[in-house]
Amino acid sequence: MSPAEAAWIVLLLPLLGSVVLGLGFRVWRGPVAGIVGTASVGLAFVFAVVALISTLGRHEEGTRQISSSLYTYVKVGGVNVDLSILVDPLSIVMILVVTGVSTLIHLYSLAYMRGDAGYTRFFAYLNFFVFSMLVLVLAGNFVLLIVGWGLVGAASYMLISFWYRRNTATTAGIKAFVINVVGDIGLVLGVILLLRHTGSVDFLHVFHGAKETFGESGSGSLTAALLLIMLGAFAKSAQLPLHTWLPDAMEGPTPVSSLIHAATMVTAGVYLIARLSPLMELSHTAQAVGMIVGCLTLLVAGSIGLVQTDLKRVIAYSTMSQIGYMIMAVSAGVYAAGIFHLMTHAFFKALLFMAAGSVIAAMASEQNLDKMGGFKKAMPFTYGAFVIGGLALAGIPPFSGFFSKDEILAGVAQEGGWHWVLWAAGYVGAFLTAVYTWRLIFRAFWGPAVPEAKELEEGHLHHAPDHRNPATGELEDTEVGFPGPEHWIAERARPMRIAMGTLAVLAVVGGVVGLPFGIWTPLETFLEPAFEFAPHHVVGDGITALGLVVGTVVGVAGIGVAYVVWAKPALDGRGATAISSQWQARFAPLHKLFLNKWYFDELIDSLIVRPVRWFGRWAHDTFERLIVGGAIVGGTTGAVRGASALVRRLQSGYLRTYSAMVLSGLAVLLVYFLTQS
């Protein structure tokens, strides 16, 4: 089987699963629906592996980039738009990550979502989400990419708003959709600019003719197009300033959070910039903008994560921060390192969200860290998963995050000059990451056991007397549109343990495909044909060694600070917040700034939302009512009404009146012709 044939099957299977579950929701109920959904994505992963093996077997030069077209569905003005996919090392790595991690998330959901009234609908949506992401990463041209881009946005709205009777969920879904549409507009405008200059939407055609079209040093038009396209990437990947939707997206079920953050959606922007590497190499301005935005994002997200108390939102801000590293990498031209971190991040981030879901289930849907503590004994498996994920996220050797993150920063530093500022900022972000990650772990698992943990130690899983929205406290039922009545933890659900255990192993060993000093770098070697237009970055051993040492020290120091500030006081009986509350009082303005998320929501509300609402009200009350409804519509209808009344009067039915009108008309014509002759 050729790589293209396998890739088409990969694309088809999740779509087939979504259609089968969506149309047969009355038949596929209970565990069967979950099995069908999981099997469709699992088979897609199998065929992704087939595509990988088939590609590795092609040794001839140029045969690792295959464009496969089913048919041409638009042909106008000399521009052909084919239903085509591009199968190359980059797209193969992406489909492996998307289908592999998604399969484990589906497996986890088999147990975690059991008892939810929307169980079948949930798996139909998950399959559709995976299909949408596969369209995006396999697209062979810009038009199909935009289709996949839009489908991912629609799927995210459906899953974030999955519990549609919960107002906070529907509001979060709308917010995510609207902000991403803003990015979509930039993406479409950027593609239109490229089409105007290149006359094509096919990736390979545009890439191979880029230097001839835009020159060796690019052009202003290319830079403008790339900046517009990057606007779409920033929105989808939750980068400043279009990031505010991401923490609110935690309103969806925990498997959705895991899917959005690990295997789909937020990685789309990273993939897009990497895919456009031949164009990015011609615009140093676009590269600089991407690096700066990624750097600022990882720092802002890290500072916010220090003070958040919602378990899932802390992990969400860590995603925003880690995507910042990836955006910085692919913008700097260190493409293989960015994709390497995308892969390792998928492993440990999916693991962290799954472990968080297990804790939240033990707390009967409560997500507030202030109400947690002492779960280490009651939930040993979940605790172990959290520790592994936390060590990988903090960049501690030999866990996967250590190798991929430091490879990014070493590649950035190799550029020299002002890039060393980005290198230093990256390690500041790494320190913040270690602090807030282990703050979360120490507060949830160490210290005195909360009543829910004690109840679990006695063999009983806590169930609240009534069901409430954890964000607002509103009373809810357990029917369709709200979370179901059952809670499942990893210690009691084998599918959850299998999924988490697999990810834990990958989080530990995933870094071996990119060992430093060129010891063994199969991933980078495999990706080389996808980045043939980019210069090969050779990082000096000195920079690599410095980064590994600094990264290790920074990670250990961050964990140490978290231990001193939150774990030690809890173990001493002073309370987990004994020291942190003193710091909050001492640095009150800074704490308030971080707690309010740098006021980005308020800023966007003041500068964009309120003016748009005011303009909408003005347009409705003034322009629509007085001008459109009054002068235009009312004036036109009045004129028509008056003319019709005059015509009715002339239609008297008397022959003499009609004869007089005919004679009058003839007289007018006679006078006209006599005067013109």
C-alpha positions as CSV (number, residue, x, y, z in Angstrom):
1,M,0.0,0.0,0.0
2,S,1.3,3.4,-0.9
3,P,1.6,6.2,1.6
4,A,-1.1,8.2,-0.2
5,E,-3.5,5.2,-0.2
6,A,-3.0,4.7,3.5
7,A,-3.4,8.4,4.2
8,W,-6.8,8.5,2.4
9,I,-7.9,5.6,4.6
10,V,-6.7,7.5,7.7
11,L,-8.8,10.4,6.7
12,L,-11.9,8.4,5.9
13,L,-12.1,6.2,9.1
14,P,-12.9,8.9,11.7
15,L,-15.4,10.5,9.3
16,L,-17.1,7.1,8.8
17,G,-17.2,6.7,12.6
18,S,-18.7,10.1,13.1
19,V,-21.4,9.5,10.5
20,V,-22.2,6.0,11.8
21,L,-22.6,7.2,15.3
22,G,-24.4,10.4,14.4
23,L,-27.0,8.8,12.1
24,G,-27.3,5.6,14.2
25,F,-27.5,7.3,17.6
26,R,-30.7,5.3,18.5
27,V,-28.9,2.0,17.7
28,W,-25.4,2.6,19.0
29,R,-26.0,3.2,22.6
30,G,-24.0,2.6,25.8
31,P,-20.5,1.1,25.5
32,V,-21.0,0.0,21.9
33,A,-20.9,3.7,20.8
34,G,-17.6,4.2,22.6
35,I,-16.2,1.0,21.1
36,V,-17.2,2.1,17.6
37,G,-15.7,5.6,18.0
38,T,-12.5,4.3,19.6
39,A,-12.1,1.5,17.0
40,S,-12.4,4.0,14.1
41,V,-9.7,6.2,15.4
42,G,-7.6,3.3,16.4
43,L,-7.7,1.8,12.9
44,A,-6.8,5.2,11.6
45,F,-3.7,5.1,13.7
46,V,-2.9,1.6,12.3
47,F,-3.0,3.0,8.8
48,A,-0.9,6.0,9.8
49,V,1.7,3.5,10.9
50,V,1.3,1.8,7.5
51,A,1.9,5.2,5.8
52,L,5.0,5.7,7.9
53,I,6.5,2.3,7.0
54,S,5.7,2.8,3.3
55,T,7.4,6.2,3.3
56,L,10.5,4.8,5.1
57,G,10.7,2.2,2.3
58,R,11.0,4.9,-0.4
59,H,14.7,5.6,-0.7
60,E,14.6,7.5,-4.0
61,E,15.1,11.2,-3.8
62,G,11.9,13.2,-4.0
63,T,9.6,10.3,-3.3
64,R,8.9,11.2,0.3
65,Q,6.6,14.1,-0.9
66,I,3.5,12.8,-2.5
67,S,0.6,14.9,-3.7
68,S,-2.5,12.7,-4.3
69,S,-5.6,14.2,-5.9
70,L,-9.0,12.6,-6.2
71,Y,-10.5,15.1,-8.6
72,T,-10.5,18.8,-9.5
73,Y,-13.6,20.4,-8.0
74,V,-12.9,24.1,-8.9
75,K,-11.3,25.2,-12.2
76,V,-11.7,28.9,-12.8
77,G,-9.5,31.8,-14.1
78,G,-6.6,29.4,-14.6
79,V,-6.6,28.3,-11.0
80,N,-7.2,24.7,-10.2
81,V,-8.4,23.6,-6.8
82,D,-8.1,19.8,-6.3
83,L,-9.4,17.6,-3.6
84,S,-5.8,16.6,-2.8
85,I,-3.6,15.6,0.1
86,L,0.1,16.1,0.6
87,V,1.8,13.0,2.2
88,D,5.3,13.9,3.4
89,P,7.2,13.3,6.6
90,L,5.6,16.4,8.3
91,S,2.1,15.3,7.6
92,I,2.9,11.7,8.6
93,V,4.3,12.7,12.0
94,M,1.2,14.9,12.5
95,I,-1.3,12.1,11.6
96,L,0.6,9.7,13.9
97,V,0.4,12.1,16.8
98,V,-3.2,13.0,16.1
99,T,-4.6,9.5,15.7
100,G,-2.3,7.9,18.3
101,V,-3.0,10.3,21.2
102,S,-6.7,10.6,20.1
103,T,-7.1,6.8,20.3
104,L,-5.9,6.9,23.9
105,I,-8.2,9.8,24.7
106,H,-11.1,7.8,23.2
107,L,-10.2,4.8,25.3
108,Y,-10.0,7.0,28.4
109,S,-13.5,8.4,27.6
110,L,-15.0,4.9,27.4
111,A,-15.0,4.9,31.2
112,Y,-14.8,8.6,32.1
113,M,-18.0,9.6,30.2
114,R,-19.9,6.4,31.1
115,G,-23.4,7.3,32.4
116,D,-23.5,10.7,30.5
117,A,-26.8,11.0,28.7
118,G,-25.0,12.3,25.6
119,Y,-22.5,9.4,25.5
120,T,-23.1,8.5,21.8
121,R,-23.2,12.1,20.7
122,F,-19.9,12.7,22.5
123,F,-18.1,10.0,20.6
124,A,-19.6,11.2,17.3
125,Y,-18.3,14.7,18.1
126,L,-14.8,13.3,19.0
127,N,-14.6,11.4,15.8
128,F,-15.6,14.5,13.8
129,F,-12.9,16.5,15.7
130,V,-10.2,14.0,14.8
131,F,-11.4,14.0,11.1
132,S,-11.3,17.8,11.0
133,M,-7.7,17.9,12.3
134,L,-6.7,15.2,9.8
135,V,-8.1,17.3,6.9
136,L,-6.1,20.2,8.1
137,V,-2.8,18.4,8.4
138,L,-3.2,16.3,5.2
139,A,-4.5,19.1,3.0
140,G,-2.5,19.5,-0.2
141,N,-3.6,23.0,-0.9
142,F,-4.6,26.2,0.9
143,V,-8.3,25.8,0.1
144,L,-8.6,22.4,1.7
145,L,-6.5,23.7,4.6
146,I,-9.0,26.4,5.2
147,V,-11.8,23.8,5.1
148,G,-10.1,21.8,7.7
149,W,-9.3,24.9,9.7
150,G,-13.0,25.8,9.8
151,L,-14.1,22.3,10.6
152,V,-11.7,22.2,13.6
153,G,-13.3,25.5,14.8
154,A,-16.8,24.1,14.4
155,A,-15.9,20.8,16.2
156,S,-14.3,22.7,19.1
157,Y,-17.5,24.7,19.5
158,M,-19.6,21.5,19.7
159,L,-17.3,19.9,22.2
160,I,-16.6,22.9,24.4
161,S,-20.4,23.4,24.5
162,F,-21.1,19.7,24.9
163,W,-23.0,20.3,28.1
164,Y,-25.2,22.8,26.3
165,R,-27.7,23.4,29.2
166,R,-24.8,24.8,31.2
167,N,-24.6,28.5,30.4
168,T,-20.9,28.8,31.2
169,A,-20.2,26.0,28.6
170,T,-22.2,27.6,25.8
171,T,-20.7,31.0,26.5
172,A,-17.2,29.5,26.4
173,G,-17.9,27.7,23.1
174,I,-19.2,30.9,21.5
175,K,-16.1,32.8,22.7
176,A,-13.7,30.1,21.3
177,F,-15.6,30.1,18.0
178,V,-15.7,33.9,17.6
179,I,-12.0,34.5,18.4
180,N,-11.0,31.7,16.1
181,V,-13.2,33.2,13.3
182,V,-11.1,36.4,13.7
183,G,-8.0,34.4,13.0
184,D,-9.8,32.6,10.1
185,I,-10.4,36.0,8.4
186,G,-6.6,36.7,8.6
187,L,-5.9,33.2,7.2
188,V,-8.2,33.6,4.3
189,L,-7.0,37.1,3.4
190,G,-3.4,35.9,3.6
191,V,-4.1,33.0,1.2
192,I,-5.9,35.5,-1.2
193,L,-2.7,37.6,-1.2
194,L,-0.6,34.6,-2.0
195,L,-3.0,33.5,-4.7
196,R,-2.8,36.9,-6.3
197,H,1.0,36.7,-6.7
198,T,1.5,33.0,-7.3
199,G,-1.6,32.2,-9.3
200,S,-2.0,28.9,-7.4
201,V,-3.2,27.4,-4.2
202,D,-1.3,24.2,-4.4
203,F,1.4,23.9,-1.7
204,L,4.1,22.4,-3.8
205,H,3.6,24.8,-6.7
206,V,3.7,27.8,-4.4
207,F,6.7,26.6,-2.5
208,H,8.8,25.7,-5.5
209,G,8.1,29.0,-7.2
210,A,8.4,31.1,-4.0
211,K,11.9,32.6,-4.7
212,E,11.1,33.3,-8.3
213,T,7.8,35.0,-7.4
214,F,8.9,37.0,-4.3
215,G,12.7,37.2,-4.8
216,E,15.6,35.8,-2.7
217,S,14.8,38.2,0.1
218,G,11.0,38.1,-0.1
219,S,8.8,41.1,-0.5
220,G,6.4,43.3,1.3
221,S,3.4,41.4,-0.2
222,L,4.8,38.1,1.1
223,T,5.4,39.5,4.6
224,A,1.8,40.9,4.7
225,A,0.4,37.6,3.6
226,L,2.4,35.6,6.2
227,L,1.5,38.0,9.0
228,L,-2.2,37.6,8.1
229,I,-1.8,33.8,8.0
230,M,0.0,33.9,11.3
231,L,-3.0,35.8,12.8
232,G,-4.9,32.6,12.1
233,A,-2.2,30.5,13.6
234,F,-2.1,32.7,16.8
235,A,-5.8,32.4,17.3
236,K,-6.0,28.6,16.8
237,S,-2.9,28.1,19.0
238,A,-4.0,30.5,21.7
239,Q,-1.1,33.0,21.4
240,L,-1.2,36.6,22.5
241,P,-3.5,38.5,22.1
242,L,-6.0,35.9,20.8
243,H,-5.5,33.5,23.7
244,T,-8.4,34.3,26.0
245,W,-10.6,31.5,24.7
246,L,-8.3,28.7,25.9
247,P,-8.8,28.8,29.7
248,D,-12.6,29.2,29.2
249,A,-12.6,26.1,27.0
250,M,-12.1,24.0,30.1
251,E,-15.9,24.1,30.4
252,G,-16.0,21.1,28.2
253,P,-15.6,17.5,29.5
254,T,-12.0,16.7,30.5
255,P,-11.3,14.3,27.6
256,V,-12.2,17.3,25.3
257,S,-9.6,19.4,27.1
258,S,-7.1,16.7,26.6
259,L,-7.9,16.4,22.9
260,I,-7.8,20.1,22.2
261,H,-4.6,20.7,24.1
262,A,-2.6,17.5,23.2
263,A,-3.6,16.1,19.8
264,T,-5.6,18.7,17.9
265,M,-6.6,22.4,17.6
266,V,-3.9,24.3,19.5
267,T,-1.1,22.5,17.6
268,A,-2.6,23.6,14.3
269,G,-0.9,26.9,14.3
270,V,2.5,25.3,14.9
271,Y,1.9,22.9,12.0
272,L,0.8,25.7,9.7
273,I,3.9,27.8,10.3
274,A,6.1,24.7,9.8
275,R,4.2,23.8,6.6
276,L,4.9,27.3,5.3
277,S,8.7,27.0,6.0
278,P,9.7,27.8,2.3
279,L,7.8,31.1,2.6
280,M,8.8,31.9,6.2
281,E,12.5,31.6,5.2
282,L,12.0,34.5,2.8
283,S,10.5,36.9,5.4
284,H,12.7,37.8,8.4
285,T,10.0,40.2,9.6
286,A,7.4,37.4,9.9
287,Q,9.9,35.2,11.6
288,A,10.7,37.9,14.2
289,V,7.0,38.5,14.9
290,G,6.4,34.8,15.4
291,M,9.4,34.5,17.8
292,I,8.5,37.5,19.9
293,V,4.8,36.6,20.1
294,G,5.7,33.0,21.2
295,C,8.2,34.3,23.8
296,L,5.7,36.8,25.3
297,T,3.0,34.2,25.4
298,L,5.1,31.6,27.3
299,L,6.0,34.3,29.9
300,V,2.5,35.7,30.3
301,A,0.9,32.2,30.5
302,G,3.5,31.1,33.1
303,S,2.8,34.1,35.3
304,I,-0.9,33.5,35.2
305,G,-0.5,29.8,36.0
306,L,1.2,30.7,39.3
307,V,-1.9,32.0,40.9
308,Q,-4.8,30.1,39.3
309,T,-6.8,27.8,41.6
310,D,-8.8,25.9,39.0
311,L,-7.0,22.6,38.4
312,K,-7.8,22.3,34.7
313,R,-7.1,26.0,34.0
314,V,-3.6,25.7,35.5
315,I,-2.8,23.0,33.0
316,A,-4.5,25.0,30.2
317,Y,-2.1,27.9,30.8
318,S,0.8,25.4,30.7
319,T,-0.4,24.4,27.2
320,M,-0.5,28.1,26.1
321,S,3.1,28.4,27.4
322,Q,4.4,25.3,25.8
323,I,2.8,26.2,22.4
324,G,4.7,29.5,22.8
325,Y,7.9,27.5,22.7
326,M,6.8,25.7,19.6
327,I,5.7,28.9,17.8
328,M,9.1,30.4,18.7
329,A,10.9,27.4,17.3
330,V,9.1,27.1,14.0
331,S,9.3,30.9,13.5
332,A,13.1,30.8,14.2
333,G,13.5,28.1,11.5
334,V,14.1,25.4,14.1
335,Y,11.3,23.3,12.5
336,A,12.3,19.8,13.6
337,A,12.7,20.9,17.2
338,G,9.3,22.6,17.2
339,I,7.6,19.4,15.8
340,F,9.7,17.3,18.3
341,H,8.3,19.3,21.2
342,L,4.8,19.1,19.7
343,M,5.0,15.4,19.8
344,T,6.4,15.1,23.4
345,H,4.0,17.7,24.6
346,A,1.1,15.7,23.3
347,F,2.2,12.8,25.4
348,F,2.6,14.5,28.8
349,K,-0.1,17.0,28.3
350,A,-2.8,14.4,27.5
351,L,-1.5,12.5,30.6
352,L,-1.8,15.5,32.8
353,F,-5.4,16.2,31.7
354,M,-6.4,12.6,32.2
355,A,-4.9,12.6,35.7
356,A,-6.7,15.8,36.5
357,G,-9.9,14.3,35.3
358,S,-9.4,11.4,37.7
359,V,-8.9,13.9,40.6
360,I,-11.9,15.9,39.6
361,A,-14.0,12.8,39.5
362,A,-12.8,11.9,43.1
363,M,-13.9,15.4,44.1
364,A,-17.4,14.9,42.5
365,S,-16.6,17.5,39.8
366,E,-15.0,20.1,42.1
367,Q,-12.0,21.7,40.4
368,N,-10.8,24.2,43.0
369,L,-7.3,23.5,44.3
370,D,-8.1,25.2,47.6
371,K,-10.5,22.4,48.4
372,M,-8.1,19.6,47.5
373,G,-5.3,17.8,49.3
374,G,-3.9,14.5,50.6
375,F,-4.9,12.3,47.6
376,K,-1.5,10.7,47.4
377,K,-2.5,7.7,49.4
378,A,-6.0,7.3,48.1
379,M,-5.0,7.6,44.4
380,P,-1.5,6.2,44.0
381,F,-1.9,5.5,40.2
382,T,-3.2,9.0,39.5
383,Y,-0.5,10.5,41.6
384,G,2.2,8.6,39.8
385,A,0.8,9.7,36.4
386,F,0.8,13.3,37.7
387,V,4.4,13.1,38.8
388,I,5.6,11.7,35.5
389,G,3.6,14.3,33.6
390,G,4.9,17.0,35.9
391,L,8.5,16.0,35.6
392,A,8.2,15.9,31.8
393,L,6.5,19.3,31.7
394,A,9.1,20.8,34.1
395,G,11.9,19.6,31.8
396,I,13.6,17.2,34.2
397,P,16.0,14.6,32.6
398,P,15.5,12.0,31.3
399,F,11.8,12.8,30.7
400,S,10.8,13.7,27.1
401,G,10.1,17.4,27.7
402,F,13.7,17.9,28.8
403,F,15.1,17.0,25.4
404,S,12.6,18.7,23.2
405,K,12.4,22.0,25.1
406,D,16.1,22.4,25.4
407,E,16.6,21.6,21.7
408,I,14.3,24.5,20.8
409,L,16.2,27.0,23.0
410,A,19.6,25.8,21.8
411,G,18.4,26.3,18.2
412,V,17.2,29.8,18.9
413,A,20.4,30.7,20.7
414,Q,22.5,29.5,17.8
415,E,21.1,32.4,15.7
416,G,23.0,34.8,18.0
417,G,22.4,38.5,18.7
418,W,19.0,39.4,20.2
419,H,18.0,35.7,20.0
420,W,19.9,35.2,23.3
421,V,17.2,37.3,25.0
422,L,14.7,34.8,23.7
423,W,16.9,32.0,25.1
424,A,17.0,33.6,28.5
425,A,13.3,34.3,28.5
426,G,12.6,30.6,27.6
427,Y,14.4,29.5,30.7
428,V,12.5,32.0,32.8
429,G,9.4,30.5,31.4
430,A,10.7,27.0,32.2
431,F,11.3,28.0,35.8
432,L,7.7,29.3,36.1
433,T,6.4,26.1,34.5
434,A,8.2,24.0,37.1
435,V,6.9,26.1,39.9
436,Y,3.2,26.2,39.0
437,T,3.1,22.5,37.8
438,W,4.5,21.2,41.1
439,R,2.4,23.8,43.1
440,L,-0.6,21.9,41.6
441,I,0.8,18.5,42.4
442,F,1.8,19.4,46.0
443,R,-1.6,21.1,46.7
444,A,-3.7,18.2,45.3
445,F,-1.8,15.2,46.6
446,W,0.3,16.3,49.6
447,G,-0.7,17.6,53.1
448,P,-3.7,16.5,55.2
449,A,-6.3,14.5,53.4
450,V,-9.5,16.4,52.6
451,P,-12.9,14.6,53.4
452,E,-13.2,13.3,49.8
453,A,-9.7,11.7,50.0
454,K,-10.5,10.1,53.4
455,E,-13.7,8.8,52.0
456,L,-11.9,7.3,49.1
457,E,-9.3,5.7,51.4
458,E,-12.2,4.0,53.1
459,G,-13.3,2.5,49.8
460,H,-16.1,4.9,48.9
461,L,-16.0,7.4,46.0
462,H,-17.5,10.7,47.0
463,H,-20.8,11.8,45.5
464,A,-22.1,15.2,46.3
465,P,-25.7,15.4,47.6
466,D,-26.7,17.6,44.7
467,H,-25.1,18.5,41.3
468,R,-23.8,22.0,40.8
469,N,-21.8,23.9,38.3
470,P,-18.3,24.1,39.8
471,A,-17.8,27.6,38.3
472,T,-21.0,29.3,39.4
473,G,-22.6,27.0,42.0
474,E,-25.8,26.7,40.0
475,L,-27.9,23.7,40.7
476,E,-28.0,21.2,37.8
477,D,-29.7,17.8,37.0
478,T,-28.0,14.9,35.4
479,E,-30.1,14.6,32.2
480,V,-28.9,15.3,28.7
481,G,-27.1,18.6,28.4
482,F,-25.5,18.3,31.9
483,P,-22.8,16.0,33.3
484,G,-24.0,12.5,34.1
485,P,-24.4,11.2,37.7
486,E,-21.5,8.8,37.6
487,H,-17.8,9.5,38.4
488,W,-14.9,7.3,37.4
489,I,-11.3,7.4,38.6
490,A,-8.3,5.7,37.1
491,E,-7.9,3.4,40.1
492,R,-11.3,1.9,39.3
493,A,-11.5,2.0,35.5
494,R,-9.2,-0.2,33.4
495,P,-9.6,1.8,30.2
496,M,-8.4,4.9,32.0
497,R,-5.4,3.2,33.5
498,I,-4.4,1.7,30.1
499,A,-4.6,5.1,28.4
500,M,-2.8,6.9,31.2
501,G,-0.2,4.2,31.6
502,T,0.7,4.2,27.8
503,L,1.0,8.0,27.9
504,A,3.2,7.8,31.0
505,V,5.6,5.5,29.2
506,L,5.7,7.8,26.2
507,A,6.3,10.8,28.4
508,V,9.3,9.0,29.9
509,V,10.9,7.6,26.7
510,G,9.5,9.9,24.0
511,G,12.7,12.0,24.1
512,V,14.9,9.3,22.7
513,V,14.0,10.2,19.1
514,G,16.0,13.4,19.5
515,L,19.0,12.8,21.7
516,P,21.4,15.8,22.0
517,F,24.8,16.2,20.5
518,G,23.6,14.3,17.4
519,I,23.8,11.0,19.3
520,W,20.5,9.7,17.8
521,T,18.1,12.0,15.9
522,P,15.8,9.8,13.8
523,L,12.9,12.3,14.0
524,E,15.0,15.2,12.6
525,T,16.4,13.0,9.9
526,F,13.0,11.8,8.9
527,L,11.6,15.3,8.7
528,E,14.5,16.7,6.5
529,P,12.6,16.3,3.2
530,A,9.7,18.3,4.5
531,F,12.0,21.3,5.3
532,E,14.3,21.0,2.2
533,F,14.0,24.8,1.6
534,A,15.2,25.7,5.0
535,P,18.9,26.0,5.9
536,H,20.1,23.2,8.1
537,H,20.7,24.4,11.7
538,V,23.8,22.9,13.3
539,V,23.8,23.7,17.0
540,G,27.2,23.9,18.6
541,D,28.0,21.4,21.4
542,G,28.8,24.3,23.8
543,I,25.3,25.8,23.4
544,T,23.7,22.4,23.7
545,A,25.6,21.5,26.9
546,L,24.9,25.0,28.4
547,G,21.2,24.5,27.7
548,L,21.0,21.1,29.2
549,V,22.7,22.2,32.4
550,V,20.6,25.4,32.7
551,G,17.4,23.5,31.9
552,T,18.1,20.9,34.6
553,V,19.0,23.5,37.2
554,V,16.0,25.7,36.4
555,G,13.6,22.7,36.5
556,V,14.9,21.4,39.8
557,A,14.9,24.9,41.3
558,G,11.3,25.4,40.3
559,I,10.2,22.2,42.0
560,G,12.3,23.2,45.0
561,V,10.5,26.5,45.3
562,A,7.1,24.9,44.9
563,Y,8.1,22.4,47.7
564,V,9.2,25.2,50.1
565,V,6.2,27.4,49.4
566,W,3.3,24.9,49.3
567,A,4.4,21.4,50.3
568,K,6.5,22.0,53.4
569,P,3.9,24.3,55.1
570,A,1.2,21.7,54.5
571,L,3.3,18.9,56.0
572,D,4.2,21.1,59.0
573,G,0.5,21.6,59.7
574,R,0.6,25.3,58.9
575,G,-1.6,24.9,55.8
576,A,-0.5,24.8,52.1
577,T,-1.1,28.6,51.6
578,A,0.7,29.8,54.8
579,I,3.7,31.1,52.9
580,S,2.0,31.9,49.6
581,S,-0.6,34.1,51.3
582,Q,2.3,36.2,52.8
583,W,3.7,36.6,49.3
584,Q,0.3,37.6,48.0
585,A,0.0,40.3,50.6
586,R,3.6,41.6,49.9
587,F,3.2,41.6,46.2
588,A,-0.6,42.4,46.1
589,P,-0.6,44.5,42.8
590,L,1.4,41.8,41.0
591,H,-0.8,39.0,42.3
592,K,-3.9,40.9,41.3
593,L,-2.4,41.4,37.8
594,F,-1.7,37.7,37.4
595,L,-5.0,36.6,39.0
596,N,-6.9,38.8,36.5
597,K,-4.9,37.3,33.6
598,W,-3.2,40.6,32.8
599,Y,-6.6,42.1,32.1
600,F,-6.7,40.9,28.6
601,D,-10.4,40.0,28.8
602,E,-11.2,43.5,30.1
603,L,-8.9,45.1,27.5
604,I,-10.5,43.3,24.6
605,D,-14.0,44.0,26.1
606,S,-13.2,47.8,26.2
607,L,-11.4,48.1,22.9
608,I,-13.4,45.7,20.7
609,V,-16.5,44.2,22.3
610,R,-18.1,47.3,23.7
611,P,-17.4,49.5,20.6
612,V,-18.8,46.8,18.3
613,R,-21.9,46.4,20.5
614,W,-22.4,50.2,20.5
615,F,-22.1,50.3,16.7
616,G,-24.5,47.4,16.4
617,R,-27.1,49.2,18.6
618,W,-26.6,52.5,16.6
619,A,-26.9,50.7,13.3
620,H,-30.2,49.1,14.5
621,D,-31.7,52.1,16.3
622,T,-30.6,54.8,13.9
623,F,-29.3,53.7,10.5
624,E,-31.6,50.6,10.2
625,R,-34.8,52.2,11.6
626,L,-34.5,55.8,10.2
627,I,-32.4,55.5,7.1
628,V,-33.0,51.9,5.8
629,G,-36.5,51.4,7.3
630,G,-37.5,55.1,6.8
631,A,-35.9,56.9,3.9
632,I,-35.0,54.0,1.8
633,V,-37.6,51.4,2.4
634,G,-40.4,53.8,3.4
635,G,-39.6,56.3,0.7
636,T,-39.5,53.7,-2.0
637,T,-42.8,52.1,-0.9
638,G,-44.4,55.6,-0.7
639,A,-43.3,56.4,-4.2
640,V,-44.6,53.1,-5.5
641,R,-47.9,53.6,-3.6
642,G,-48.3,57.1,-5.0
643,A,-47.6,56.0,-8.6
644,S,-50.0,53.1,-8.3
645,A,-52.7,55.4,-7.0
646,L,-52.3,57.7,-10.1
647,V,-52.4,54.8,-12.5
648,R,-55.6,53.5,-10.8
649,R,-57.2,56.9,-11.4
650,L,-56.3,56.8,-15.1
651,Q,-57.9,53.3,-15.4
652,S,-61.4,54.7,-15.4
653,G,-63.0,52.3,-18.0
654,Y,-64.3,55.1,-20.2
655,L,-63.4,54.8,-23.9
656,R,-63.3,58.6,-24.3
657,T,-60.6,58.9,-21.6
658,Y,-58.4,56.3,-23.3
659,S,-58.9,57.9,-26.7
660,A,-57.9,61.3,-25.3
661,M,-54.8,59.7,-23.8
662,V,-53.8,58.2,-27.1
663,L,-54.4,61.4,-29.0
664,S,-52.4,63.4,-26.4
665,G,-49.5,61.0,-26.8
666,L,-49.6,61.2,-30.5
667,A,-49.7,65.0,-30.3
668,V,-46.6,65.0,-28.0
669,L,-44.7,62.8,-30.4
670,L,-45.8,64.9,-33.4
671,V,-44.5,68.1,-31.7
672,Y,-41.2,66.4,-30.7
673,F,-40.5,65.2,-34.3
674,L,-41.5,68.6,-35.8
675,T,-39.2,70.5,-33.4
676,Q,-36.3,68.0,-34.0
677,S,-36.5,68.2,-37.9
